[in-house]
Amino acid sequence: QVRLVQSGGGLVQPGGSLRLSCTASGTLVSTNYVAWYRQAPNKEREWVTTLVSGGASAYSDSVKGRFAISRDNAENTVYLDMNSLKPEDTAVYYCQTEVRGTKFWGQGTQVTVSS
């Protein structure tokens, strides 16, 4: 059974930083891609970033240069470091992976950027 358990998030002022974690069980983050998505109120879920097994990563234009995805194979965890946060980054963030053609999602973590 594949599970993704998220932690982190919360309330931060504009310009601040947060780290989200996504810990996997039932699969290895080193052998599958892991992506982060977010969904703001009344908006569709949007892709944020992906880290593939080989180590390459890609980012949406809206977060490029501010967010960084990384992983710790020993902890079987993928991280999303978010810097220079803006109010428009406010959303529920989800991690996601795919194992043998089936997509699995984390439970979601609220990030609120507000003064």
Helices and strands as residue ranges (DSSP letters): E 3-8, E 10-12, E 18-25, E 34-39, E 46-51, E 57-59, E 67-72, E 77-82, G 87-89, E 91-99, E 102-105, E 109-113
